[in-house]
Amino acid sequence: MTQNNYEQRKVLVIGGGASGMVAAIEAARYGARVVLLEKENRVGKKLLATGNGRCNFLNLQAEDRHFHGQHKDVIQSVLYHMPVQEVKLYFELLGITPKVEEDGKVYPYSDQGSNVLDLLRYEMDHLGVEVNTGEKVVSFDKKHKGWIVKTAAGKEHETHRVVLATGGKAGSQFGADDSGYALAAGLGHTITPLHPALVQIKLAAHWLKTLKGVKWQGAASVVIDGTVVRQEAGELLFTDYGISGPPVLQLSRQVHEYPEKSCELLIHLLPHWTTESIYEQLMTRFHLDPDKPVELCLVGLFHKRLISVVLKEAGITELMQPAHQVPVKSISRLADICREWKVPVTGTLSWNQAQVTAGGIETSEIDSITLMSKCCPGLYLTGEVMDVDGDCGGFNLYWAWATGIIAGRHAAAGKELSNDPHSIH
Ligand SMILES: Cc1cc2nc3c(=O)[nH]c(=O)nc-3n(C[C@H](O)[C@H](O)[C@H](O)COP(=O)(O)OP(=O)(O)OC[C@H]3O[C@@H](n4cnc5c(N)ncnc54)[C@H](O)[C@@H]3O)c2cc1C
């Protein structure tokens, strides 16, 4: 692809989020006249909230195992054509010095996520991208010389190429909605079922209020119809509706995957201990001082508020009784709970709390190299609107940047659509 084998094209980007801003920058760098339409009163609203304001903008471990969707072709192609090191360099050239933290998470060295937005906005301005905020696109149709894009206020924009960068439904308080899916479906695209992902899990348990706010380094597994489908370790946070924390957010995707099947969560309070070592530890604690009240036997091992809950779950309800009165089979049951505490799942919190959307535009309908729609030549797709979602830790923004770069370049400089009757040339 060279920058000088085409006439100047107009590229219209719908959506001024992460992928849309980068697509606009790349299309402009590749010589196109670029207009970006954003329905909110400013671009990059959600970006400011990412990484708790620090913007975890990449993950150096970006590999296909960290991305989910019905088909992997587009994911593998994007990872190959726009690897994470290239995206990191892209941001370094914009001015972001990366700071790499645990598990490959990358933040701006300044710890200020707003810096990423500042520099993207500067670059769009510098390249002459026309940014129109407060313009919600409600339809776009192919016309003889390209596309006509219509906004809610009745304004019409003519353009040669369109980049659909409308994101997903997650984070509705930052303006996310499902209008992008409706636009794509109207052009013949298939939308796979949409679910909130990277979101807190709701549990059915009477002890939730007691444990509200307790943090615990452990692990959790999602069990579907009796089979463990995924396990994640890290800090668990008990809440009054269920459970949160990084490992839980990762697992939430699986909760909606099989809606017709039963779903349970296994909480592993001592994930690095063998069954035998847990049992031995408990037996020692219960027999060291036979007169010690039961509720003190686990002090020094567990968070205080966890103790009464796990004892009661094991059927040990008389918390003041001396340790020697507790039958061995109750200690054995307690060991089972410490290893695998099974709790029914009732669902997840909703789009407001979710960080990403599972499901979206079927990726088999997208060219894996150019990210152009196979249904509508001249339409390019980026970011979360596709049926691709990443794990927690910078993978979703990597996906937004990488797809934005690829789509922006091809929209501006890709070869002419000779088999497209609506192509302007
Ligand atoms: C609270 C929160 C924290 C997160 N933290 C991280 C993190 O630290 N690291 C990470 O990798 N990911 C994180 N994510 C996920 C990440 O922000 C998204 O996956 C990413 O922003 C998706 O980029 P996008 O360009 O596809 O969509 P978005 O960034 O959502 O942008 C879409 C834009 O399109 C606009 N739009 C939608 N419809 C229309 C329309 N019809 N007309 C005009 N404009 C329209 C929207 O207003 C929006 O500005 C977080 C998400 C949330 C909600």
The ligand as a Tripos MOL2 file, in Angstrom:
@<TRIPOS>MOLECULE
LIG
   53    58     1     0     0
SMALL
NO_CHARGES

@<TRIPOS>ATOM
      1 C1        -15.4870    1.6390   32.6050 C.3       1 LIG1
      2 C2        -14.6860    0.9990   31.5020 C.ar      1 LIG1
      3 C3        -13.3310    0.7790   31.7020 C.ar      1 LIG1
      4 C4        -12.5650    0.1590   30.7050 C.ar      1 LIG1
      5 N1        -11.2270   -0.0090   30.9110 N.ar      1 LIG1
      6 C5        -10.4690   -0.5680   29.9300 C.ar      1 LIG1
      7 C6         -9.0580   -0.6810   30.0820 C.ar      1 LIG1
      8 O1         -8.4640   -0.2000   31.0570 O.2       1 LIG1
      9 N2         -8.3520   -1.3140   29.0810 N.ar      1 LIG1
     10 C7         -8.9710   -1.8110   27.9630 C.ar      1 LIG1
     11 O2         -8.2930   -2.3720   27.0920 O.2       1 LIG1
     12 N3        -10.3050   -1.6600   27.7660 N.ar      1 LIG1
     13 C8        -11.0510   -1.0470   28.7080 C.ar      1 LIG1
     14 N4        -12.4120   -0.8760   28.4990 N.ar      1 LIG1
     15 C9        -12.9810   -1.3020   27.2010 C.3       1 LIG1
     16 C10       -12.6570   -0.2940   26.0830 C.3       1 LIG1
     17 O3        -12.8660    1.0290   26.5640 O.3       1 LIG1
     18 C11       -13.5100   -0.5240   24.8380 C.3       1 LIG1
     19 O4        -13.4270   -1.8730   24.4340 O.3       1 LIG1
     20 C12       -13.0570    0.3860   23.6820 C.3       1 LIG1
     21 O5        -13.2430    1.7390   24.0370 O.3       1 LIG1
     22 C13       -13.8720    0.0830   22.4200 C.3       1 LIG1
     23 O6        -13.4920    1.0010   21.4230 O.3       1 LIG1
     24 P1        -14.4910    1.3290   20.2290 P.3       1 LIG1
     25 O7        -13.8520    2.3900   19.4290 O.co2     1 LIG1
     26 O8        -14.9060    0.0850   19.5580 O.co2     1 LIG1
     27 O9        -15.7990    1.8980   20.9550 O.3       1 LIG1
     28 P2        -15.9870    3.1390   21.9310 P.3       1 LIG1
     29 O10       -14.6860    3.5410   22.5240 O.co2     1 LIG1
     30 O11       -17.1070    2.7740   22.8110 O.co2     1 LIG1
     31 O12       -16.4190    4.3090   20.9680 O.3       1 LIG1
     32 C14       -17.6200    4.2900   20.2200 C.3       1 LIG1
     33 C15       -18.0180    5.7300   19.9780 C.3       1 LIG1
     34 O13       -19.0490    5.7600   18.9920 O.3       1 LIG1
     35 C16       -20.0350    6.6990   19.3860 C.3       1 LIG1
     36 N5        -21.2770    6.3130   18.6960 N.ar      1 LIG1
     37 C17       -22.0170    5.2000   18.9110 C.ar      1 LIG1
     38 N6        -23.0700    5.1630   18.0740 N.ar      1 LIG1
     39 C18       -22.9920    6.2820   17.3140 C.ar      1 LIG1
     40 C19       -23.8070    6.8130   16.2750 C.ar      1 LIG1
     41 N7        -24.9090    6.1640   15.8360 N.pl3     1 LIG1
     42 N8        -23.4460    8.0000   15.7030 N.ar      1 LIG1
     43 C20       -22.3300    8.6700   16.1210 C.ar      1 LIG1
     44 N9        -21.5330    8.2120   17.1270 N.ar      1 LIG1
     45 C21       -21.8610    7.0280   17.7000 C.ar      1 LIG1
     46 C22       -20.0830    6.5530   20.8970 C.3       1 LIG1
     47 O14       -20.6610    7.6700   21.5250 O.3       1 LIG1
     48 C23       -18.5930    6.3820   21.2250 C.3       1 LIG1
     49 O15       -17.9450    7.6130   21.4490 O.3       1 LIG1
     50 C24       -13.1900   -0.2530   29.4870 C.ar      1 LIG1
     51 C25       -14.5490   -0.0100   29.2930 C.ar      1 LIG1
     52 C26       -15.2920    0.6110   30.2790 C.ar      1 LIG1
     53 C27       -16.7720    0.8520   30.0460 C.3       1 LIG1
@<TRIPOS>BOND
     1     1     2 1
     2     2     3 ar
     3     2    52 ar
     4     3     4 ar
     5     4     5 ar
     6     4    50 ar
     7     5     6 ar
     8     6     7 ar
     9     6    13 1
    10     7     8 2
    11     7     9 ar
    12     9    10 ar
    13    10    11 2
    14    10    12 ar
    15    12    13 ar
    16    13    14 ar
    17    14    15 1
    18    14    50 ar
    19    15    16 1
    20    16    17 1
    21    16    18 1
    22    18    19 1
    23    18    20 1
    24    20    21 1
    25    20    22 1
    26    22    23 1
    27    23    24 1
    28    24    25 2
    29    24    26 1
    30    24    27 1
    31    27    28 1
    32    28    29 2
    33    28    30 1
    34    28    31 1
    35    31    32 1
    36    32    33 1
    37    33    34 1
    38    33    48 1
    39    34    35 1
    40    35    36 1
    41    35    46 1
    42    36    37 ar
    43    36    45 ar
    44    37    38 ar
    45    38    39 ar
    46    39    40 ar
    47    39    45 ar
    48    40    41 1
    49    40    42 ar
    50    42    43 ar
    51    43    44 ar
    52    44    45 ar
    53    46    47 1
    54    46    48 1
    55    48    49 1
    56    50    51 ar
    57    51    52 ar
    58    52    53 1
@<TRIPOS>SUBSTRUCTURE
     1 LIG1         1 GROUP 0 **** ****
